[in-house]
Structures are given as C-alpha cells and as structure tokens.
C-alpha cells in the first residue's frame, strides 16, 4: 500500500468517507460487541489518537502495541494481546474471541457469529478455531482452504479464501512466546489436521484492501449513490 502507508497506518485509510477500521467498529457495536482490543504496530500511535477509548463508537477500546523493532505477524500479535483479551474473563478462564483483520472491508452482520462464539465457549475443546471463508477474489484465485460440511480443511476440491475473520480459542496460541514472530496459517493447518477447525461461507460484500487500486475501487463503490 505504499506510498499511502508511509505516513498513515492501513486501518486508517479512508473509503466512503470514513476509515476502514471505523466500519468494523460500527458493525461490531451494532452486533452487541462492546469490549474491543486493537493490536497495532506500524504508526500505531496514530490509531490510538484517532479512535481513543471507543466511546464515540459505542465500544470500549484497549490497545496492545507490538514491539517497535518488528511486527509480530497475526499469531504473534494475538499471543502478545492475550493478557488484554482475557483480562475481563469471568472465573479466571480464558474465553474464545472474535478477531477481525483491520485492513479488510466487510459488511458482515457480526451478530450471526454469536451462536458460534457461545458454542465454542460452552464446548471448549470441540474447535480451536472457526473461520469465515469467502469466494476467491481475482487476485487470489487459488484460495486458502476448503470447507466440507462445516469443517475447514487444508486440502479439498473447492478452494475458498480466508476472509481475515475468525473466532479462536486462546489455547490455539498457547505455545507462542509473547513478543515473538508467528504466522497464523501453520497453527490453523495443524488444528485442521486434528479436525479442530470449523467454518462458514460468507457471500456478502468483502474486499481485501491490499493495493491502492483496490482501495480506489472500493472508495468509488461506497461513494456511489444508492438508486
């Protein structure tokens, strides 16, 4: 996304008149989520300055900054944030949580994930992760995983793309030392091999805003008057 991200973190890039991350905060608040933890690295102080404590969005935001020296990747960032994510868990037990990549646009109704979140909370051990998958975009035709009868597998006939939206059990990240770099995909594939990853297909609006051109097209779509 350079040069756009040289002076602005990707979640604060604007489309349709607001920052990408603001769409997520609005949708999460509408779905009833109130406690939000934002993990940040590059220019993270700008994110904190822009969003504050979340009051104007109807949520409570806390932050988990990554070390200034290097970004930790998705799994490393989550492992670093676990103490903040689980700080309010009742009876001292770690609870599953919803994670959403801040650099995507998605109009998903997050309340539809609440039954999954509750099921994973009530049946700890049944699944370590639940992934939202989408049809493969033009820039990623090979997809990531397959979905078969509600179970996500690393191989399969029909490939779908991981949306960057998932529900995770904290134990998925238990072997990661906080502050170390760790990718999410290897953890998920290991859990898939144990049949511990469920999933669903989402067919609504979703964009991986990974290039200035895709950002421009999304902005144009969102600014177009509704007829």
C-alpha positions as YAML, in Angstrom:
chain: A
units: angstrom
residues:
- id: 1
  name: UNK
  ca: [0.00, 0.00, 0.00]
- id: 2
  name: UNK
  ca: [2.99, 2.32, -0.16]
- id: 3
  name: UNK
  ca: [3.29, 5.24, -0.53]
- id: 4
  name: UNK
  ca: [-0.12, 5.64, 1.15]
- id: 5
  name: UNK
  ca: [1.01, 3.83, 4.28]
- id: 6
  name: UNK
  ca: [4.30, 5.69, 4.62]
- id: 7
  name: UNK
  ca: [2.52, 8.28, 6.73]
- id: 8
  name: UNK
  ca: [-0.74, 6.54, 7.68]
- id: 9
  name: UNK
  ca: [-1.43, 3.03, 9.06]
- id: 10
  name: UNK
  ca: [-3.53, 0.90, 6.73]
- id: 11
  name: UNK
  ca: [-6.58, 0.67, 9.06]
- id: 12
  name: UNK
  ca: [-6.93, 4.48, 8.92]
- id: 13
  name: UNK
  ca: [-7.04, 4.66, 5.12]
- id: 14
  name: UNK
  ca: [-10.36, 6.20, 4.14]
- id: 15
  name: UNK
  ca: [-13.04, 4.74, 1.89]
- id: 16
  name: UNK
  ca: [-16.55, 6.04, 1.52]
- id: 17
  name: UNK
  ca: [-15.78, 8.95, 3.83]
- id: 18
  name: UNK
  ca: [-14.51, 7.01, 6.85]
- id: 19
  name: UNK
  ca: [-11.50, 4.95, 7.95]
- id: 20
  name: UNK
  ca: [-11.52, 1.23, 7.18]
- id: 21
  name: UNK
  ca: [-11.40, 0.30, 10.85]
- id: 22
  name: UNK
  ca: [-14.38, 2.51, 11.63]
- id: 23
  name: UNK
  ca: [-16.62, 0.24, 9.56]
- id: 24
  name: UNK
  ca: [-15.60, -2.69, 11.77]
- id: 25
  name: UNK
  ca: [-16.18, -0.75, 14.98]
- id: 26
  name: UNK
  ca: [-19.63, 0.29, 13.80]
- id: 27
  name: UNK
  ca: [-20.56, -3.25, 12.75]
- id: 28
  name: UNK
  ca: [-19.22, -4.76, 15.98]
- id: 29
  name: UNK
  ca: [-21.16, -2.26, 18.08]
- id: 30
  name: UNK
  ca: [-24.33, -2.95, 16.08]
- id: 31
  name: UNK
  ca: [-23.87, -6.67, 16.79]
- id: 32
  name: UNK
  ca: [-23.56, -6.10, 20.53]
- id: 33
  name: UNK
  ca: [-19.79, -6.39, 20.94]
- id: 34
  name: UNK
  ca: [-18.59, -3.83, 23.47]
- id: 35
  name: UNK
  ca: [-15.04, -4.71, 24.51]
- id: 36
  name: UNK
  ca: [-12.54, -4.29, 21.67]
- id: 37
  name: UNK
  ca: [-8.80, -4.89, 21.73]
- id: 38
  name: UNK
  ca: [-6.81, -3.36, 18.88]
- id: 39
  name: UNK
  ca: [-3.38, -4.81, 18.15]
- id: 40
  name: UNK
  ca: [-1.15, -2.36, 16.30]
- id: 41
  name: UNK
  ca: [2.39, -1.94, 15.07]
- id: 42
  name: UNK
  ca: [3.24, 0.49, 12.23]
- id: 43
  name: UNK
  ca: [2.26, 4.04, 13.26]
- id: 44
  name: UNK
  ca: [0.06, 2.58, 15.97]
- id: 45
  name: UNK
  ca: [0.01, 5.80, 17.97]
- id: 46
  name: UNK
  ca: [-1.99, 7.35, 15.14]
- id: 47
  name: UNK
  ca: [-4.64, 4.65, 15.55]
- id: 48
  name: UNK
  ca: [-4.90, 5.34, 19.27]
- id: 49
  name: UNK
  ca: [-5.14, 9.09, 18.65]
- id: 50
  name: UNK
  ca: [-7.86, 8.62, 16.02]
- id: 51
  name: UNK
  ca: [-10.05, 6.14, 17.91]
- id: 52
  name: UNK
  ca: [-9.40, 6.98, 21.55]
- id: 53
  name: UNK
  ca: [-11.25, 4.84, 24.08]
- id: 54
  name: UNK
  ca: [-14.01, 3.98, 21.59]
- id: 55
  name: UNK
  ca: [-16.76, 5.93, 23.34]
- id: 56
  name: UNK
  ca: [-17.95, 7.68, 20.20]
- id: 57
  name: UNK
  ca: [-18.41, 4.29, 18.53]
- id: 58
  name: UNK
  ca: [-20.31, 2.80, 21.46]
- id: 59
  name: UNK
  ca: [-17.50, 0.42, 22.42]
- id: 60
  name: UNK
  ca: [-14.60, 0.21, 24.89]
- id: 61
  name: UNK
  ca: [-11.22, 0.04, 23.18]
- id: 62
  name: UNK
  ca: [-7.98, -1.13, 24.69]
- id: 63
  name: UNK
  ca: [-4.71, -1.38, 22.81]
- id: 64
  name: UNK
  ca: [-1.96, -3.98, 22.51]
- id: 65
  name: UNK
  ca: [1.09, -2.40, 20.86]
- id: 66
  name: UNK
  ca: [3.66, -4.64, 19.21]
- id: 67
  name: UNK
  ca: [7.40, -4.06, 19.78]
- id: 68
  name: UNK
  ca: [8.75, -1.15, 17.78]
- id: 69
  name: UNK
  ca: [11.59, -3.28, 16.38]
- id: 70
  name: UNK
  ca: [9.45, -5.66, 14.30]
- id: 71
  name: UNK
  ca: [5.87, -6.66, 13.53]
- id: 72
  name: UNK
  ca: [4.85, -9.98, 15.08]
- id: 73
  name: UNK
  ca: [2.59, -11.32, 12.29]
- id: 74
  name: UNK
  ca: [-1.01, -12.33, 13.04]
- id: 75
  name: UNK
  ca: [-0.48, -15.18, 15.51]
- id: 76
  name: UNK
  ca: [2.37, -13.38, 17.26]
- id: 77
  name: UNK
  ca: [0.24, -10.26, 17.63]
- id: 78
  name: UNK
  ca: [-2.65, -12.26, 19.08]
- id: 79
  name: UNK
  ca: [-0.36, -14.06, 21.52]
- id: 80
  name: UNK
  ca: [1.01, -10.70, 22.62]
- id: 81
  name: UNK
  ca: [-2.54, -9.39, 23.13]
- id: 82
  name: UNK
  ca: [-3.92, -12.42, 25.03]
- id: 83
  name: UNK
  ca: [-3.46, -10.90, 28.52]
- id: 84
  name: UNK
  ca: [-5.53, -7.91, 27.41]
- id: 85
  name: UNK
  ca: [-8.06, -10.03, 25.52]
- id: 86
  name: UNK
  ca: [-8.73, -12.24, 28.53]
- id: 87
  name: UNK
  ca: [-8.42, -9.63, 31.27]
- id: 88
  name: UNK
  ca: [-12.19, -9.46, 31.84]
- id: 89
  name: UNK
  ca: [-12.94, -13.17, 31.55]
- id: 90
  name: UNK
  ca: [-15.10, -14.36, 34.38]
- id: 91
  name: UNK
  ca: [-13.89, -17.04, 36.84]
- id: 92
  name: UNK
  ca: [-10.35, -16.68, 35.53]
- id: 93
  name: UNK
  ca: [-10.99, -18.87, 32.49]
- id: 94
  name: UNK
  ca: [-9.87, -17.81, 29.04]
- id: 95
  name: UNK
  ca: [-12.74, -17.39, 26.62]
- id: 96
  name: UNK
  ca: [-12.86, -17.65, 22.82]
- id: 97
  name: UNK
  ca: [-12.80, -14.34, 20.98]
- id: 98
  name: UNK
  ca: [-13.63, -12.87, 17.58]
- id: 99
  name: UNK
  ca: [-10.72, -11.46, 15.57]
- id: 100
  name: UNK
  ca: [-11.13, -9.25, 12.51]
- id: 101
  name: UNK
  ca: [-8.35, -8.04, 10.23]
- id: 102
  name: UNK
  ca: [-8.43, -4.25, 10.22]
- id: 103
  name: UNK
  ca: [-7.30, -3.93, 6.59]
- id: 104
  name: UNK
  ca: [-10.36, -5.52, 5.00]
- id: 105
  name: UNK
  ca: [-13.79, -4.11, 4.22]
- id: 106
  name: UNK
  ca: [-16.75, -6.33, 5.07]
- id: 107
  name: UNK
  ca: [-20.45, -5.68, 5.59]
- id: 108
  name: UNK
  ca: [-20.99, -8.90, 7.54]
- id: 109
  name: UNK
  ca: [-23.52, -8.86, 10.35]
- id: 110
  name: UNK
  ca: [-21.24, -9.99, 13.18]
- id: 111
  name: UNK
  ca: [-24.22, -10.93, 15.34]
- id: 112
  name: UNK
  ca: [-24.55, -14.05, 13.15]
- id: 113
  name: UNK
  ca: [-21.29, -15.25, 14.73]
- id: 114
  name: UNK
  ca: [-22.58, -15.03, 18.30]
- id: 115
  name: UNK
  ca: [-24.08, -18.56, 18.29]
- id: 116
  name: UNK
  ca: [-20.71, -19.93, 17.17]
- id: 117
  name: UNK
  ca: [-18.91, -17.94, 19.86]
- id: 118
  name: UNK
  ca: [-21.30, -19.24, 22.51]
- id: 119
  name: UNK
  ca: [-20.99, -22.81, 21.27]
- id: 120
  name: UNK
  ca: [-17.19, -22.64, 21.41]
- id: 121
  name: UNK
  ca: [-17.43, -21.15, 24.90]
- id: 122
  name: UNK
  ca: [-19.76, -23.89, 26.13]
- id: 123
  name: UNK
  ca: [-17.91, -26.75, 24.43]
- id: 124
  name: UNK
  ca: [-14.26, -25.85, 24.87]
- id: 125
  name: UNK
  ca: [-12.17, -28.40, 23.02]
- id: 126
  name: UNK
  ca: [-14.70, -29.01, 20.24]
- id: 127
  name: UNK
  ca: [-12.96, -26.50, 17.95]
- id: 128
  name: UNK
  ca: [-9.88, -24.37, 18.27]
- id: 129
  name: UNK
  ca: [-10.95, -22.00, 15.51]
- id: 130
  name: UNK
  ca: [-13.92, -21.06, 13.37]
- id: 131
  name: UNK
  ca: [-13.12, -19.32, 10.08]
- id: 132
  name: UNK
  ca: [-15.23, -17.18, 7.80]
- id: 133
  name: UNK
  ca: [-14.40, -18.04, 4.19]
- id: 134
  name: UNK
  ca: [-15.30, -16.12, 1.02]
- id: 135
  name: UNK
  ca: [-15.26, -16.79, -2.70]
- id: 136
  name: UNK
  ca: [-11.81, -16.33, -4.19]
- id: 137
  name: UNK
  ca: [-11.14, -12.77, -5.41]
- id: 138
  name: UNK
  ca: [-9.46, -12.21, -8.76]
- id: 139
  name: UNK
  ca: [-6.10, -11.50, -7.14]
- id: 140
  name: UNK
  ca: [-6.18, -14.77, -5.13]
- id: 141
  name: UNK
  ca: [-7.74, -17.39, -7.45]
- id: 142
  name: UNK
  ca: [-6.19, -20.40, -5.72]
- id: 143
  name: UNK
  ca: [-7.85, -19.74, -2.39]
- id: 144
  name: UNK
  ca: [-6.58, -20.87, 1.02]
- id: 145
  name: UNK
  ca: [-8.69, -23.69, 2.44]
- id: 146
  name: UNK
  ca: [-11.67, -25.91, 1.70]
- id: 147
  name: UNK
  ca: [-14.99, -26.17, 3.50]
- id: 148
  name: UNK
  ca: [-16.66, -29.55, 3.83]
- id: 149
  name: UNK
  ca: [-19.83, -29.99, 5.91]
- id: 150
  name: UNK
  ca: [-18.88, -27.16, 8.25]
- id: 151
  name: UNK
  ca: [-15.29, -28.31, 8.70]
- id: 152
  name: UNK
  ca: [-12.33, -26.41, 7.26]
- id: 153
  name: UNK
  ca: [-9.56, -28.47, 5.69]
- id: 154
  name: UNK
  ca: [-6.18, -27.60, 4.23]
- id: 155
  name: UNK
  ca: [-6.93, -29.55, 1.05]
- id: 156
  name: UNK
  ca: [-10.11, -30.21, -0.86]
- id: 157
  name: UNK
  ca: [-11.89, -29.93, -4.20]
- id: 158
  name: UNK
  ca: [-13.35, -26.43, -3.85]
- id: 159
  name: UNK
  ca: [-10.97, -23.80, -2.54]
- id: 160
  name: UNK
  ca: [-12.12, -20.68, -0.71]
- id: 161
  name: UNK
  ca: [-10.30, -17.65, 0.67]
- id: 162
  name: UNK
  ca: [-9.91, -16.93, 4.37]
- id: 163
  name: UNK
  ca: [-11.62, -13.59, 4.99]
- id: 164
  name: UNK
  ca: [-9.45, -12.49, 7.92]
- id: 165
  name: UNK
  ca: [-12.44, -13.00, 10.24]
- id: 166
  name: UNK
  ca: [-12.26, -15.84, 12.76]
- id: 167
  name: UNK
  ca: [-13.15, -16.99, 16.24]
- id: 168
  name: UNK
  ca: [-10.30, -18.53, 18.22]
- id: 169
  name: UNK
  ca: [-9.74, -20.38, 21.45]
- id: 170
  name: UNK
  ca: [-6.80, -18.85, 23.38]
- id: 171
  name: UNK
  ca: [-5.19, -22.29, 23.62]
- id: 172
  name: UNK
  ca: [-4.51, -22.16, 19.86]
- id: 173
  name: UNK
  ca: [-1.74, -19.69, 20.70]
- id: 174
  name: UNK
  ca: [-0.54, -21.23, 23.97]
- id: 175
  name: UNK
  ca: [2.86, -22.34, 22.62]
- id: 176
  name: UNK
  ca: [3.80, -18.91, 21.27]
- id: 177
  name: UNK
  ca: [6.11, -16.92, 23.49]
- id: 178
  name: UNK
  ca: [4.72, -13.36, 23.73]
- id: 179
  name: UNK
  ca: [6.83, -10.96, 21.74]
- id: 180
  name: UNK
  ca: [7.94, -13.47, 19.12]
- id: 181
  name: UNK
  ca: [7.03, -13.51, 15.42]
- id: 182
  name: UNK
  ca: [4.49, -16.21, 14.48]
- id: 183
  name: UNK
  ca: [2.22, -16.72, 11.47]
- id: 184
  name: UNK
  ca: [-1.37, -17.88, 11.83]
- id: 185
  name: UNK
  ca: [-1.57, -20.31, 8.87]
- id: 186
  name: UNK
  ca: [0.70, -23.02, 10.35]
- id: 187
  name: UNK
  ca: [-1.32, -23.06, 13.57]
- id: 188
  name: UNK
  ca: [-4.56, -23.36, 11.65]
- id: 189
  name: UNK
  ca: [-3.27, -26.16, 9.41]
- id: 190
  name: UNK
  ca: [-2.08, -28.12, 12.43]
- id: 191
  name: UNK
  ca: [-5.52, -27.70, 14.03]
- id: 192
  name: UNK
  ca: [-7.20, -28.71, 10.74]
- id: 193
  name: UNK
  ca: [-5.20, -31.93, 10.72]
- id: 194
  name: UNK
  ca: [-6.79, -32.69, 14.10]
- id: 195
  name: UNK
  ca: [-10.26, -31.74, 12.78]
- id: 196
  name: UNK
  ca: [-10.40, -28.81, 15.18]
- id: 197
  name: UNK
  ca: [-11.35, -26.01, 12.75]
- id: 198
  name: UNK
  ca: [-14.95, -25.27, 11.78]
- id: 199
  name: UNK
  ca: [-16.08, -22.64, 9.32]
- id: 200
  name: UNK
  ca: [-18.73, -21.00, 7.23]
- id: 201
  name: UNK
  ca: [-19.05, -19.35, 3.84]
- id: 202
  name: UNK
  ca: [-19.89, -15.66, 3.62]
- id: 203
  name: UNK
  ca: [-21.30, -14.40, 0.33]
- id: 204
  name: UNK
  ca: [-21.78, -10.72, 1.12]
- id: 205
  name: UNK
  ca: [-19.61, -7.70, 0.44]
- id: 206
  name: UNK
  ca: [-15.94, -8.29, 1.25]
- id: 207
  name: UNK
  ca: [-12.75, -6.68, -0.05]
- id: 208
  name: UNK
  ca: [-9.12, -7.34, 0.81]
- id: 209
  name: UNK
  ca: [-7.83, -3.78, 0.56]
- id: 210
  name: UNK
  ca: [-4.27, -4.72, -0.31]
- id: 211
  name: UNK
  ca: [-3.38, -2.29, -3.09]
- id: 212
  name: UNK
  ca: [-4.03, 1.40, -3.84]
- id: 213
  name: UNK
  ca: [-6.12, 0.33, -6.85]
- id: 214
  name: UNK
  ca: [-8.42, -1.88, -4.76]
- id: 215
  name: UNK
  ca: [-8.71, 0.96, -2.25]
- id: 216
  name: UNK
  ca: [-9.70, 3.36, -5.03]
- id: 217
  name: UNK
  ca: [-12.30, 0.97, -6.45]
- id: 218
  name: UNK
  ca: [-13.82, 0.34, -3.02]
- id: 219
  name: UNK
  ca: [-13.98, 4.06, -2.32]
- id: 220
  name: UNK
  ca: [-15.72, 4.60, -5.65]
- id: 221
  name: UNK
  ca: [-18.25, 1.85, -4.90]
- id: 222
  name: UNK
  ca: [-19.05, 3.18, -1.44]
- id: 223
  name: UNK
  ca: [-19.41, 6.75, -2.64]
- id: 224
  name: UNK
  ca: [-21.78, 5.79, -5.46]
- id: 225
  name: UNK
  ca: [-25.34, 6.98, -4.75]
- id: 226
  name: UNK
  ca: [-27.82, 4.24, -3.93]
- id: 227
  name: UNK
  ca: [-30.60, 4.16, -6.52]
...
